[in-house]
Amino acid sequence: MTTTIDGSRIARRIRQQVAEEVAAAALSGTVPGLATILVGDDPASAVYVAAKRRAIKEAGMRDFHRHLPHHATHDDVAEVIDALAADPEVSGILLQLPLPRHLDGMALINRIPVTKDVDGLTTASAGRLARGERGLRPCTPSGVLELLDAENIPLRGANVAVVGWGELVGKPLTQLLLSRGATVSVAHEHTTDLAAVTRAADIVVVATGVRGLVGPEHVRPGVVVIDVGIHRTPSGLAGDVRSAELDGIADRITPVPGGVGPMTIAMLLVNTLRAARWGAEREAVAA
Ligand SMILES: NC(=O)c1ccc[n+]([C@@H]2O[C@H](COP(=O)([O-])OP(=O)(O)OC[C@H]3O[C@@H](n4cnc5c(N)ncnc54)[C@H](O)[C@@H]3O)[C@@H](O)[C@H]2O)c1
């Protein structure tokens, strides 16, 4: 029988835990705060930012939001980031992607100091992850690890196939899994025999943006499947995995929606709390 991994329940528990820690921190006078920056009026980005701000407020953290017009220049956005970077009340900074095409997203993201990089997407944070140094890890791959941990699925020595080598998910996830002692195979668009890679795995994580890419022909019985993909379809959200076809084959599988998605926001809250603690430690050293 295939069990569905309830990401919504696990995410709720994490959010509750963060809220308790925020309340305890507030008693000693420090309230973590997240600054979200939205440039332009992309409707999907506006929905994502609104959800993040709601979650931040629900956890008892401070919400610092900046909305810039679509025609904002590189210097306009840079100025906002630099001001937030220098503001001790702001624990974390999140620049919502994608940015309007005239802006260089990577150059702007790289202005965020590592201690406030709650999305973990700066080059400095990626380097720290690769080196195993202290840093904030990207939310979605951290959420995947949290799901596996919550399900008591061992990673050390496990064979894990990561399908997709994107900047947001596949690349950082590969590093995180390696740091936990997994043997990781990475497949991507140039992989000639995807099934050969995924059928050798105990755990398959799919993050490609290709709807329904992975099905029963790709997995062996008893596998754990984590579906990171999100696609809007006329009949609702769908993932990168044909999950109905894996029923009775996979041991456990994440649904879409209600799997990895809710974990991403939960991990943003965790990162904001970590960033606040990191910032406070630095201030204490500087004092
Ligand atoms: N659940 C969430 O909260 C969440 C968060 C971020 C991203 N996502 C989803 O995760 C997916 C990946 O995101 P990303 O930003 O890392 O993507 P990306 O576009 O940066 O990378 C996609 C990767 O998939 C690989 N790929 C494409 N076609 C393939 C194929 N046929 N076989 C094997 N590999 C193939 C590409 O080589 C590339 O490495 C997207 O569907 C995105 O919507 C979900």
The ligand as a MOL file (V3000), in Angstrom:
LIG
                    3D

  0  0  0     0  0            999 V3000
M  V30 BEGIN CTAB
M  V30 COUNTS 44 48 0 0 0
M  V30 BEGIN ATOM
M  V30 1 N 6.9510 23.1360 -4.2910 0
M  V30 2 C 7.5870 24.2990 -4.2230 0
M  V30 3 O 7.4560 25.0520 -3.2590 0
M  V30 4 C 8.5180 24.6640 -5.3190 0
M  V30 5 C 9.5000 25.6390 -5.1190 0
M  V30 6 C 10.4110 25.8980 -6.1560 0
M  V30 7 C 10.2690 25.2220 -7.3620 0
M  V30 8 N 9.2710 24.3170 -7.5260 0 CHG=1
M  V30 9 C 9.1030 23.5440 -8.7580 0
M  V30 10 O 10.2330 22.7340 -8.9110 0
M  V30 11 C 10.5130 22.5510 -10.2690 0
M  V30 12 C 11.9760 22.8190 -10.5340 0
M  V30 13 O 12.3230 24.1410 -10.1740 0
M  V30 14 P 13.7390 24.7720 -10.5460 0
M  V30 15 O 13.6160 26.2360 -10.3680 0
M  V30 16 O 14.8410 24.0440 -9.8470 0 CHG=-1
M  V30 17 O 13.7640 24.4390 -12.1190 0
M  V30 18 P 14.7970 24.7990 -13.2660 0
M  V30 19 O 13.9950 25.1640 -14.4330 0
M  V30 20 O 15.8560 25.7190 -12.7660 0
M  V30 21 O 15.5070 23.3990 -13.5210 0
M  V30 22 C 14.8450 22.3300 -14.1100 0
M  V30 23 C 15.7930 21.1530 -14.2000 0
M  V30 24 O 15.0620 20.0630 -14.7290 0
M  V30 25 C 15.8320 19.4120 -15.7140 0
M  V30 26 N 14.9670 18.7720 -16.6940 0
M  V30 27 C 14.1740 19.3750 -17.6330 0
M  V30 28 N 13.5800 18.4470 -18.4070 0
M  V30 29 C 13.9950 17.2430 -17.9580 0
M  V30 30 C 13.7410 15.9150 -18.3590 0
M  V30 31 N 12.9270 15.6430 -19.3700 0
M  V30 32 N 14.3450 14.9110 -17.6860 0
M  V30 33 C 15.1730 15.1850 -16.6340 0
M  V30 34 N 15.4480 16.4250 -16.2150 0
M  V30 35 C 14.8700 17.4450 -16.8640 0
M  V30 36 C 16.6890 20.5120 -16.3230 0
M  V30 37 O 17.8570 19.9640 -16.8850 0
M  V30 38 C 16.9950 21.3790 -15.1080 0
M  V30 39 O 18.1580 20.9050 -14.4600 0
M  V30 40 C 9.5320 23.4600 -11.0030 0
M  V30 41 O 8.4220 22.6630 -11.4200 0
M  V30 42 C 9.0610 24.4200 -9.9750 0
M  V30 43 O 7.7330 24.8610 -10.2060 0
M  V30 44 C 8.4080 24.0190 -6.5390 0
M  V30 END ATOM
M  V30 BEGIN BOND
M  V30 1 1 1 2
M  V30 2 2 2 3
M  V30 3 1 2 4
M  V30 4 1 4 5
M  V30 5 2 4 44
M  V30 6 2 5 6
M  V30 7 1 6 7
M  V30 8 2 7 8
M  V30 9 1 8 9
M  V30 10 1 8 44
M  V30 11 1 9 10
M  V30 12 1 9 42
M  V30 13 1 10 11
M  V30 14 1 11 12
M  V30 15 1 11 40
M  V30 16 1 12 13
M  V30 17 1 13 14
M  V30 18 2 14 15
M  V30 19 1 14 16
M  V30 20 1 14 17
M  V30 21 1 17 18
M  V30 22 2 18 19
M  V30 23 1 18 20
M  V30 24 1 18 21
M  V30 25 1 21 22
M  V30 26 1 22 23
M  V30 27 1 23 24
M  V30 28 1 23 38
M  V30 29 1 24 25
M  V30 30 1 25 26
M  V30 31 1 25 36
M  V30 32 1 26 27
M  V30 33 1 26 35
M  V30 34 2 27 28
M  V30 35 1 28 29
M  V30 36 1 29 30
M  V30 37 2 29 35
M  V30 38 1 30 31
M  V30 39 2 30 32
M  V30 40 1 32 33
M  V30 41 2 33 34
M  V30 42 1 34 35
M  V30 43 1 36 37
M  V30 44 1 36 38
M  V30 45 1 38 39
M  V30 46 1 40 41
M  V30 47 1 40 42
M  V30 48 1 42 43
M  V30 END BOND
M  V30 END CTAB
M  END
